[in-house]
Amino acid sequence: MSPSSRIGFAPLATIDVGNTLGEGVVWQAQGSAFLWTDIEGRSLHRLEWPGLRHSRFDLPYRLCSFAITRDETEIVAAFEMGIAYYDFADGSIDWLARPELPVGVRFNDGRCDRTGCFVVGTMVEEPDAIAPSASGTLARLEPSGTLTTLLSGISISNALCWSPDGTKMYHADSPTGQLRAYDYPSVKPTGVGLSRYDGGMVPDGACVDAEGRIWVAAWGGSAVIVHSPDGAILDRIPVPARQPTCVAFGGWDLDILAVTSATQGIAPQDRQKDGALHLFRVEARGILEVTADYR
């Protein structure tokens, strides 16, 4: 483990998959595998643990985020324009919600809350050119199948995760650089500012460990930033990629940190370990993902 880090860590593997926009990594305990999406590559990826066998599944639409279900090959998928059950083994789609999104807005970061409800945000792809820069939202897919808006006025919804007891929701509108906390499940619009990212870094995907610490992929920062529940920076885990995008704990003991990354905007000759999945063993434990069930 690294002697210079407050939270011990050791790099384990770099899985060079060449993702354009790797995102949304999740640990699937029943399949002993990490799952993640390459949004712009229109593909779902699966990495078996500990064998590190990689599989890729081509998709009909851009998959922006997803939740696991009790079926190893079925996910609740937030495609660019709607939410559906998707079986990546046979390609079948069962739509759950297809809201009328503004032109230039797509779904983005999403995951299950501690009760199993899928919560997902949207983002503006070309601010002001096609859609107003803050026309995104964050919404919860209720057991009834209706979408309840939790937040509005968002540009790029990210960093969505919950405290271990589920009473606090963490979220960032990435361009603002601010990580915020909200009471949950009743979400007030303002929340509490916890930490502001600057210096070219913006908060992207995030998760929470068993002690309640918040782990945030810092796009543009070549790092995962670890925060206390009140936002104080506890540590910085270096990642050999300029654009880390999302994080998840997995492995049998939930002590393997998986970090997706992106090549988007990086010239081919300048790419090194960008677009890869990076695995670390860390002196921390994650929390099992809650499965979604809308049937």
C-alpha positions in Angstrom: 0.0 0.0 0.0 1.2 3.5 -0.7 3.0 5.0 2.3 2.2 8.6 1.2 -1.6 8.1 1.2 -3.7 8.5 4.3 -5.9 5.7 2.9 -3.6 2.9 1.8 -3.9 1.9 -1.9 -2.1 -0.3 -4.4 -2.6 -0.3 -8.2 -3.7 -3.8 -9.3 -4.4 -3.7 -13.0 -5.2 -1.4 -16.0 -7.7 -2.9 -18.4 -7.0 -1.1 -21.7 -10.5 -1.1 -23.4 -10.1 2.2 -25.2 -13.4 3.8 -24.0 -14.3 7.1 -25.5 -16.4 7.9 -22.5 -16.3 5.1 -19.9 -18.8 5.7 -17.2 -21.2 4.3 -14.6 -19.1 1.4 -13.2 -21.0 -0.9 -10.9 -20.1 -4.1 -9.0 -22.4 -7.0 -9.7 -21.9 -9.3 -6.8 -24.1 -12.2 -8.1 -21.9 -12.3 -11.3 -18.7 -11.4 -9.6 -18.0 -8.8 -12.2 -17.7 -5.1 -12.8 -20.1 -3.6 -15.3 -19.7 -0.2 -17.0 -20.7 1.7 -20.1 -18.9 3.5 -22.9 -21.5 6.1 -23.6 -20.1 7.4 -26.9 -19.0 3.9 -27.9 -22.5 2.6 -27.4 -21.3 -0.4 -25.6 -21.6 -2.2 -22.2 -18.5 -3.7 -20.7 -18.1 -6.6 -18.2 -14.9 -7.6 -16.4 -14.9 -10.8 -14.4 -13.3 -10.8 -11.0 -10.7 -12.0 -10.2 -10.0 -13.6 -13.6 -10.1 -10.2 -15.5 -11.9 -11.6 -18.5 -13.3 -8.7 -20.5 -16.5 -8.8 -22.6 -18.1 -6.1 -24.7 -21.8 -5.8 -25.7 -22.8 -3.5 -28.5 -25.9 -1.4 -27.7 -28.7 0.1 -29.9 -28.5 3.5 -28.1 -26.1 5.4 -25.9 -26.2 3.9 -22.4 -25.7 6.8 -20.0 -26.0 4.9 -16.6 -27.8 1.9 -15.2 -28.7 -0.2 -12.2 -28.2 -3.9 -11.7 -31.1 -6.3 -11.2 -31.4 -9.8 -9.8 -30.8 -11.1 -13.3 -27.1 -11.3 -14.3 -27.8 -10.2 -17.8 -30.5 -7.6 -17.2 -30.1 -4.0 -16.2 -32.3 -1.0 -15.6 -30.8 1.2 -18.3 -30.9 5.0 -18.7 -30.4 5.2 -22.4 -30.0 8.7 -23.9 -33.7 9.2 -24.3 -35.4 6.9 -21.8 -35.3 4.3 -19.1 -35.8 0.6 -19.8 -35.1 -3.0 -18.7 -32.4 -4.1 -21.1 -31.1 -7.7 -21.4 -27.6 -7.4 -22.8 -27.5 -11.2 -23.6 -30.4 -11.1 -26.1 -30.9 -7.4 -26.7 -34.5 -7.2 -25.5 -35.8 -3.8 -24.3 -38.8 -3.2 -22.1 -39.4 0.6 -21.7 -40.2 1.9 -18.2 -40.2 5.7 -18.9 -39.7 7.8 -22.0 -40.1 11.4 -20.9 -40.1 14.2 -23.4 -36.6 15.6 -22.9 -35.7 19.1 -24.3 -33.8 19.0 -27.6 -30.1 18.7 -26.8 -30.6 17.1 -23.4 -29.9 13.4 -22.6 -29.9 11.2 -19.5 -26.6 11.0 -17.6 -25.4 9.8 -14.2 -27.8 7.5 -12.3 -27.9 4.7 -9.7 -30.2 3.1 -7.2 -30.9 4.8 -3.8 -30.8 2.6 -0.7 -34.5 1.6 -1.2 -33.9 0.4 -4.8 -35.4 3.3 -6.6 -33.4 4.3 -9.7 -32.5 8.0 -9.6 -31.0 9.6 -12.7 -30.0 13.0 -13.9 -29.9 14.6 -17.3 -27.3 16.9 -19.0 -27.2 19.5 -21.7 -24.9 18.3 -24.4 -24.3 21.7 -26.2 -25.1 24.4 -23.7 -26.9 27.4 -25.3 -26.3 26.2 -28.8 -29.3 23.8 -28.7 -30.7 23.9 -25.2 -30.4 26.4 -22.4 -27.3 25.6 -20.3 -29.3 24.8 -17.1 -32.2 22.8 -18.5 -31.3 19.5 -16.9 -32.9 17.7 -14.0 -32.5 15.0 -11.4 -35.5 12.6 -11.1 -36.4 9.4 -9.2 -38.2 6.5 -10.9 -40.9 5.6 -8.4 -42.2 2.0 -7.9 -45.3 3.1 -9.7 -43.2 3.9 -12.8 -43.7 7.7 -12.5 -40.7 10.1 -12.6 -40.5 12.5 -9.6 -38.3 15.6 -10.2 -35.9 16.1 -7.3 -33.8 19.0 -8.7 -33.9 21.2 -11.7 -31.8 24.0 -13.3 -28.9 21.5 -13.9 -26.3 21.6 -16.6 -24.5 18.2 -16.1 -25.9 16.0 -13.3 -23.1 13.9 -11.7 -21.6 12.5 -8.5 -24.8 10.9 -7.4 -24.5 8.7 -4.3 -26.0 8.2 -0.8 -24.8 8.0 2.8 -24.8 4.4 4.2 -28.1 5.0 5.9 -29.6 6.6 2.8 -30.7 9.8 4.6 -28.2 12.1 2.7 -27.9 12.3 -1.1 -24.7 13.7 -2.7 -24.7 15.3 -6.1 -22.9 17.8 -8.3 -23.8 19.9 -11.2 -20.3 19.4 -12.8 -19.7 22.8 -14.4 -20.3 24.5 -11.0 -17.5 22.4 -9.5 -19.4 22.0 -6.3 -20.3 18.8 -4.5 -23.5 19.3 -2.5 -25.4 17.3 0.1 -29.2 17.0 0.4 -31.6 15.5 2.9 -33.2 12.4 1.4 -35.8 11.3 0.3 -37.4 14.7 0.6 -34.9 16.9 -1.4 -34.8 20.6 -0.9 -33.5 22.6 -3.9 -30.5 24.3 -2.4 -28.8 21.6 -0.3 -25.5 22.2 1.5 -22.3 23.0 -0.3 -19.5 20.5 0.8 -16.5 21.1 -1.5 -15.7 23.1 -4.6 -13.4 21.7 -7.3 -11.1 24.1 -9.2 -7.8 24.1 -11.1 -9.3 22.4 -14.1 -10.9 19.6 -12.1 -14.6 18.9 -12.1 -16.5 16.3 -10.0 -17.8 13.4 -12.1 -19.1 10.0 -10.8 -18.9 9.2 -7.1 -19.6 6.5 -4.5 -19.7 6.2 -0.7 -17.8 3.6 1.4 -19.0 1.8 4.5 -17.6 4.6 6.7 -19.6 7.2 4.8 -16.6 8.8 3.0 -17.4 10.1 -0.5 -15.1 9.0 -3.3 -15.3 11.3 -6.4 -13.7 10.8 -9.8 -12.1 14.2 -10.6 -12.4 14.8 -14.4 -9.3 16.7 -15.5 -7.5 15.9 -12.2 -6.0 12.4 -12.8 -7.3 11.4 -9.3 -10.1 10.2 -7.1 -10.7 12.6 -4.3 -11.9 11.2 -1.0 -14.1 13.4 1.2 -15.4 13.1 4.7 -19.2 13.3 5.0 -19.0 17.0 5.7 -16.9 17.6 2.6 -13.3 17.9 4.0 -10.7 16.4 1.6 -9.2 13.3 3.3 -7.1 12.0 0.5 -6.2 12.0 -3.2 -5.8 8.7 -5.0 -3.7 9.2 -8.2 -5.1 7.7 -11.4 -3.0 7.2 -14.5 -5.6 8.9 -16.7 -6.4 12.6 -17.2 -10.1 12.1 -17.2 -11.3 9.7 -14.5 -15.1 9.5 -14.8 -16.6 7.1 -12.2 -15.8 4.9 -9.3 -17.1 1.8 -7.6 -16.1 -0.6 -4.9 -16.2 -4.3 -5.7 -14.4 -7.6 -5.3 -15.3 -10.3 -2.8 -14.4 -8.1 0.2 -15.5 -4.8 -1.5 -12.0 -3.5 -1.2 -11.3 -3.2 -5.0 -11.7 0.3 -6.3 -12.6 0.4 -10.0 -12.2 3.7 -11.9 -13.4 4.3 -15.5 -11.8 7.0 -17.7 -12.3 8.7 -21.1 -10.3 9.5 -24.2 -12.9 12.1 -25.3 -11.1 15.3 -26.3 -7.6 13.8 -26.0 -5.7 13.5 -29.3 -4.7 9.9 -30.2 -1.0 10.6 -30.0 -1.4 11.9 -26.5 -3.3 9.0 -25.0 -1.6 6.7 -22.6 -3.8 4.9 -20.1 -6.8 7.1 -20.9 -10.0 5.3 -21.7 -9.0 2.3 -19.6 -10.6 0.7 -16.5 -8.2 1.1 -13.5 -8.3 -1.2 -10.5 -6.8 -0.5 -7.1 -6.8 -2.4 -3.8 -7.7 0.1 -1.1 -7.8 0.1 2.7 -11.5 0.8 2.6 -14.7 -1.2 2.2 -17.6 -0.3 -0.1 -21.3 -1.0 0.2 -23.2 -3.5 -2.0 -25.2 -2.0 -4.8 -29.0 -2.2 -4.3 -30.8 -4.0 -7.1 -33.6 -2.3 -9.0 -37.0 -4.0 -9.3 -39.9 -2.5 -11.2 -41.7 -5.7 -11.9 
